[in-house]
Amino acid sequence: MASENDLSKQPRSVSPAPSTKSDKDVPPDPDAANVVPAQHKSQFLQFVKTLASFTGDLSQLTCPAFLLSGTSLLDVHWADHPELLARIPTITDPARRMVAVSRWFISTLYGSFHSRCKTGTEKKPYNPVLGEQFLCSWPAATVTNPDGTSLAIPTTNLVCEQVSHHPPVGAFYLDNMNQNIFLNGHCGQKTKFKTTSIKVEQTGRAVLTVHPPNGEIDEYFITLPELVLRGLLTGQLFVELTGTSTITSSSGYLATFEYLPKPWFGGDYHVFKGTIGAFDVPDDQLTPDSASSTSSSSSSKKKAKKAKKASAAMAAAAARDAVTKPLFTMQGKWTTSCTVTDVATGTTTPLFDAEADEMHTPSVAPLTQQDDLESRKLWAVTTEHLRNGNYAEATASKTAIEDAQRALRKQRAAAGDVWAPKYFAFVADNDADSNVATPVAGSPAGSNLQLDSEQASPTSLGAASSSSGLSRSSLRAVAVAGAGNAADALTDSGLWTYIGQTNGGK
């Protein structure tokens, strides 16, 4: 990587892949959608029985090869619609900028959880190994805006790395330097079998930093929805989103997304509704740091606890106000098309349309130029066997990779070595104001998360972003209060932060 701040100058060639149009959301075809080969039905039924009796995290189970997708979990992108990301910093009005952020967010849901399985053929990605990396870019292009004008989209870059294996956590950094927009975050998964489906709780956080043309800096704290893998008993698999996720901006706006389950009778899958509203929580009435005295007296601790409760109550009230008095409402299907309505004018316009909004495929370096731990090179042999239907060979290849990783962990443990990521460092929330990325030593297994349920403040520490004077107390409190079913995703006490070349990047 030539520069910490410009991933587009990587000293290796890439071959742009053609763009592809999204198909409409159609019901699964009972024959084409079934991912279980006839000769493996008995193995599949045995796997389902194992799922039903398993009580721990399903990530520890070995999945039959015929259910694997042939791609790594890191190879899931946040910028398959780079023009939607690049348009965000061009909008000066913070309320309408939140609409643009919501539009981009919906596009990431489509790209991550539906674009691969429009006919119900979702398969399980590889569990990334510790230190696995995925690097890609979306080449510069010119697109047409909704008003007919043209917009030049500079190169957008993405770096992902698996920073922990137990529990599984992947960190990601996305930027479009020329457009002054940066995304930094991390995501983990807690997977459990629930009756006839698999529930995936996405833990983690993402912070989008935007530099609009008026010279201000706006930051967006993003929580993630829960996932449910449906169709397990029939082999016709697809992902449904559940619960609630939020986007909270430092400019004082809150977007909420509620993912509605399909009713027992009638109705559709993949429906959501949402709102965008303003909130105003005075900084001096929120988290009172002065109450958190270093004194160990019982009185001081009680005062601090009481102050935190009062702060959370006020933040919750602000969040409810933003929801009950929305400026915009959103509704539709995140898999096909949805709309946004300006409450003041009653005007309804498209928010996201999978058919009209072109999806772009990123460029990735040839395998010969990739490091051994880059996803597509690491899993190349396994993926080739899967494509050819050689499931026994695919299983053997996958097992060899996993066994090699177990051996490496044992070697580190025996030597007393501590593994550290190549591109990311963990920055605890209590270090956020210093804006300095301080690596946290991990265990030989790479489990370097520090968890504290009371420290869930968002941080904006992208490699290129500067301190913005963000009201961290108000942003934290409203994000937590408005997170709904996604509140558990805020248990991380910091942010895996991209540090690029300073930590051995290319």
N, C-alpha and C positions, 0 to 999 in steps of 0.2 A: 504494500500500500504506500503510494508515493507521499501522501500527506494525510495528516490526521483529519483535516477539514475538507478534503476533496477526494472522494473515493473514485471519481470519474477518471483520475489520472493513474489508475492501477497499471503497472507495467506488464500488461498481458492483454492479448487480443480477445475480443468477444464477437460473436456472430449474432446480429439481431434476428430474433424470431418474428415471424409474421403475426400481426394482430388477428384475433378471432372474435367473431360476434357471438354474443350470448344467446342461447336458445330460451324459449319460454318455459315456464314451469309447467310440466305435464305430469299426469299421474304415472306411476311406475307400470311398465309393461310386465305382466305376470311371468312371462318367459324370459324376455331379454334382461329383466332386472335382477333375476335370481343369480346371486354370486356363488352359489354352491354347486360345483360340478357333480353330476349324477353319481360318479364313482366315489365321491367323498361325503355323501349324505350321512352315512353312519358315523363318520369321524366328526362331522359338524354337530350331530345330535349329542354325541358324547361331550363335545366342547361346551355346548349349551348347558348340559347337566353339571359340568364342572363349574361354570359360571354361577349357576343357581346355588351351589353349595359353598362357594368361596366367600369368606367373610372379610378379607382384607382389600387393599387397593389392587384393582385388576391389572395395573401396569406390571405387576410381578408375574402374571401368567404368560405362558407362551401361546401365541395365536397361531392357528393353522396357516400354512403358507398361502393357501388359496383365498384367504380372507385379507391378505396384505395388498396394499395399493401400489407398492413399488416406489414410493417416494417417502422422504423423511418428514417428520413433523416440523422440522425447521424450514422445509421447503414449502411453507404456506405464507403468503405475502400480504403486506399491508398497502400495496400501491399498484394493484392490477389495473387501477384507473388513475394513472399519474396526473391526468389533466384535472381531475376533481381535487386532488391534493394541491396542485400548483395554483389553482384559482383562489384558494383560501386567503393568502396574504394580499391579494389585490383588492380585497373588500375592506373599506374603512369603517363602516358602521358595524359595531360589535354584535348587535342583535342579528343582523343579516349574515355576519360572518359565522355565527353559531349555526345558522341554517346550512351554510356551506360545509362546515365541519360535520354536521349531522349527515349531510348527503354523502360525503366521503366515507364516514363511518359505516353507513348502510352498505356502501359498495364493498367495504372490506369484509363484511359479514357474508355477502354474496360470494365474493371471491374465495373466501376461506372455507365456507361450509356448504356451498350449494353448487358452485360452478362445475365441480367434478362429478356430481351425482344427480344431475337434473332428471334422470330417469330412474332414480332409486338404486344406483349401483355404488354406493359409498363403500369404501374398504378402509381397513386400518393402516395408517402410516407406520413407518418404522419408529420405534422409540430411539431418539438420538442417543449416542454414546457420549460420555463425558468429554468435553472439549471439541465435539463435532461442530463444524462451521458450515454456514451457507452464505455465499456472497453473490450478489447479482446486481444488475442495473437495468433501468429502462432508458433506452437511448433518447436523445433529444428529438422532438417532433413538433409539428405545428398542427393545432386542432382548431375547430370552429366553435366559437362560443354560442350559447343559445340565441344571442341577439344578432348572429350572423358575422360578427367580427372574428378575427383570427387571434390566436394566442400561441406564442412560441413557448414550448415546454422544454426547459433545459433538462439535462440528464438527472434522473433520480436514482439514488443508490441505497442498497440495503445490506446490512451486515447482521448475521445471526450467529449465536454461539450457545451451545448447551453448557450452562455454568454450574449445573448440579444434576446428579443422576438419581440420588435418593435424598429428598424427593426430586422428581424430574422438574427442572426449571430451565427454560430457554430465554435468553436475553436477545433483544433486537434493537437496532438503530437504523433509522431511515432519514435521509435528508435530500433536499433539493436546495443546494447552496445558493444558486442564483435567485431562487424565489424566497429565500430566507425563511424556510420552514423545516422543522426538525422533529423527529419522533424518537423517544427513548422509552424503553419499557422491558418488562419481563412477564412471562406467563408460565404457570405450572398447571398440572391437571391432577385432580383426585377422582378416581374412577370407581364406580360401584355398580353392581347388578341390582336392578329394581324391578321385581316382578317379571315383566316380559321385555324389558329394555335395559340399556346401559346409560347411567347418568354420569355426566362429566362436569365436575365443578372446576371452572377456570379460576385459578388464583393468580393474583398479581396486579399490576397497574401499568398504565401507559401515560406518558406526558407529552403532549404536542405543543411545541413552542413556535409561535408565529410572530413575524416582524412585519406588520402592515405598513403601508406607505406613509402613514402619518407620523412615523418615528416611534410609536409605542411598541410595547411587547405584550403579547397576550399569550396566556398559557391555559391549556385544557387538560384536566385530569380525567382520565377515562377508566371506567370499570367495565368488566367483561360479563357477558351473559353466561348462563349455564347451558349445557348441551345435553340432549337426550338422543341416543341412537335407537331409532325405531326399526321395526321389521325384522328383529333378530330371529324370531321363531320361524319365519317364512323364508329367510335368506334374502329378502328384498329390503336392503338397508338404506336409510337416509337419516340425515341429521335434522332435529327440530330444536329451536332455541326456546328456553323457558326463563321464567323469572324476570328480573328487571336489571337494566344497566343504565349508567348515567354518564354525562359529560358535563363537567363544571369548569367554567372559565374564570380567570383572574379578573376579567372585565365585568363580572357580575351577572353571568347568565348560566342557567341550568337547563340541560336537555335531558329528558327522561324517556326511556324506551321500555315499554311493557310488552313482552312476547306472550301472545295468547294461545293456549293449547287448543287443539281441535276438540270441539264438543263430541260427546258420545254419538249424537245423532245429528247429521248434517254438518254444515260448516266446512272450513278449509284449514289446512295446515299452513304454517309460516306467516300467520297474520300478526301484525303488531300495531300498537297505537302509541303516540308519544306527544309530548308538549315541550315547548321552549318558553321559558319565562325569566324574568329578572329577579334578582334577590339583592338585599342590602343588609349586611350584618356589620355594624360598626366594629372596627378592630379593637377598640378599647373596651368593648363589652363582650369580647369573645375569650378565647383561652388566655386567662390572666397568668402570665408566666411568673409574675411577682408572687402569686399564691403558691407556686411550686418551690418553696424555699428549700434550701439544702438542710435546714434544721430537721432533726429526726424526731422532734417532739410530736406526740400524738395529736395535739391541737393543730399544728401546722398541716399535718397530713389530712386531717378531717376537713380543714378549710380548702385545701387543694382539691380534694375529692368533690366537695360540694360545689366549688367553682367550675370544675369540669362538667358536672351534671347540669349546672345552670347554662353553661356555654353550649352544651349539646342540645338542650331544650330550645334555646334561642335559635340555633342553627336549624333545627328541625322545623321550627315555625317559619323561618325564612324559606326553607325548601318547599314547605307546603304552600306558601304564598306564591312561589314561582310556578307551582303546578296548578293551583286553583285559579290563578289569574294569568293564564298563558298569553303570550304575544303571538305564538304560532302553535298550531296543532298538526300532528303528522299521523298518517294512517295508510294501511295497504299491506302488501306482502313484500317482505324483504328479499324474497327469491325472484320476484318478477318486476313489479312496479308499485310505487307508492307516491303519495302526494303530500304537500305541505300547504296549509291554509293560513293566510294572514288574518288573524282574528279581527283586527280593526277594520279592514276593508272587505273581508269575506272572500277575497280572491284566492283561488286554489290553483296551484301550479305543480308540475311534476317535481318530485324530490329525487327519486332514482328510478331508472328504467333499465333493466338488464338487457333489453333488446336494443334500445337506442344508445345507451352509454357503452361505448366500445371497450372491451376488455383487452388489455395488452399483455403479451407474454414477455417476461424479462429475458435479458441476455445473460448467459452464464459462460464462463471461460471453458474452453475445451478440456476434456478430462486430462490430457497430457500436461496441461498447465496448472492443474489444481493440486493442492496439497493432499496428502494421504487422508487427512481428517475432514476434508470437505465432503459434504453429504453425497453428491452424485458420484464422486470417485470412490468413496468408502463403500457404498452399497451397489456399485455398478454391476458386479458379478451376480449378486443376489437378484437384482432387478432384471437382468437379462434372463435368468432362469425363470422368473415369474412370467415374463412376457412370452416365453416359449412353452409355458405350462409344465415346466419341469419342477414340480413342487418338492420332490425329495431332495433334488440338488439345491434348490433355493433354501430349504430348511437347513441343510448341511452348511451352506455358505453363511447364512445368518448366525447359526450357532457358533461357527468358527470366529466370527467377529466378536460376538458377546463373550466367548471364552477367553479371547485375547485380552479383552477389557478387564475381566475378572482377574486375570493373571497380573495385569499392570497394577491394579489396585492392591493386590497382595504384595507386590514388589515395593510399592510406595510405602505401604504400612511397615514392612520389614526394615526398610531403609530410613524410616522416619521422615520421608519427604512429604511436603505439602503441595498439592496441586493448585495452580492458579490459572484463571482464564487468560486467553491471549488478547482479547479485544475489550473486555469489560472488567470493571471493579465495582464492588458493592459499596454504596455510599449510604450510611445510616442516616435516618431523618435528623438526628440531633447534630449531624455534621453538615446539614443541607445549607445553612446560611453562609457557611464558609465557601461553598461552591467548589470544594476541593475533592477530587476523587481519591479516596484512601482505600486501597485494597484491604479486604478482610480475609485473614487466613482461613482456608477451608480444611476440612478433614481429608484424609486420603481418598475418601469416596466423593469428595467434592461437595459435601453438604454444608455450604457456607452461608446459609440463610440465618438471619437473626430475627426471631419472631417476637413481637410484642403487640398484643391486641389493642393497647391504648396508644400506640404510636403509629398512626396510619396516615401521616401527613404526606401530601404529594410533594414531589421535588421536581424541579426542572433543571436538569444538569446535563443536557445534551452537549456534546463536545464543542459545538459551535455557538451555543446560546450563552448569553451573559445574564448576570443577575438582573432581575426586572423590577425589583421593589414589590414583588408579589406579596399580597396579603396572605401569607401561608396559613395563619390561624383561621381566617374565615373560609378559605378554600378547603382546608382540611375538614372543618366541622360540617360544612354544607354537603361536601362530597360523601362523608360518612352517613349523615342524616338522610340524604336522599338516595342512598344506594339500594335500599329495599333488600331484595333477596340476594343482591350481590355484595352485601356488607362484609361477608366473610372473606371476600377477595381482598380486603384491605388489611389483612393481618400482617403483611410484610412490613418490616420497620425501616424500609429504605428502598433504594432504586438501584438495580444493576445498570451501571452507567458506562456508556461507550468512551473508551480512552484511546482507541486507535493505536497509532504508531508508538505512543509513549509506553505501551505495554507489549511491544513486539509485533505490532501490526505490519502488514506488507507495505 
